[in-house]
Amino acid sequence: DQDQEQDQDQDQEQEQEQEEELEQEEELEQEQDQDQEQDQDQDQEQEQEQEQDQEQALGPPRIQQD
């Protein structure tokens, strides 16, 4: 009986460890997702700035009126 109980304890410990590993993996994935989102935001900002630059470059020359 004692042997069986010990085996069960070990099984439980292993299960807990596996669960903890899974949780850590999920946290990592979430962090990576956030990083990707931030990168996308930065990309969008850069694109907008580029578009504005292009518009200014293509826009009609501003005539300064005295």
Secondary structure, DSSP 8 states (H G I E B T S, - for coil): -HHHHHHHHHHHHHHHHHHHHHHHHHHHHHHHHHHHHHHHHHHHHHHHHHHHHHHHHHS-------
